[in-house]
Amino acid sequence: MKITDLIISDKSLGDKLWLVAVSPAYEYKDNRRTDTILGYRYTVALPEKGLDKVDVRIDGQQQMDAPNGYVEVRLDGLEVFIYWSRGEYHVGAKAQGIHLANLKS
């Protein structure tokens, strides 16, 4: 079994997630970035993990704008995984939706 085959619990990130930045997620072909935007990366700070950050990719239209500072959010369908890039392992994540934590939708 490869380490990248492991499924990591989303609980590993903690109970609070703070959105701090948003950027486009581009399509890559032959290891080169294209101009096609597939979705957006939402950079989330983890206050219960020393403010470490993880980028969460959500395909499709942009669902939230970058805040001025940070806002607490919740993520629908969050999946956390490990991937290999540039000679080392990284933690990545994908989700289906993002919402302000104090609002019900």
Buried (B, 14 or more C-beta within 10 A) or exposed (E): EEEEEEEBEBEEBEEBBBBBBBEEBBEEEEEEEEEEBBBBBBBBBBBEEEEEEBBBBBEEEBBBEBBEEBBBBBBEEBBBBBEEEEEEEEBBBBBEBBBBBEEEE
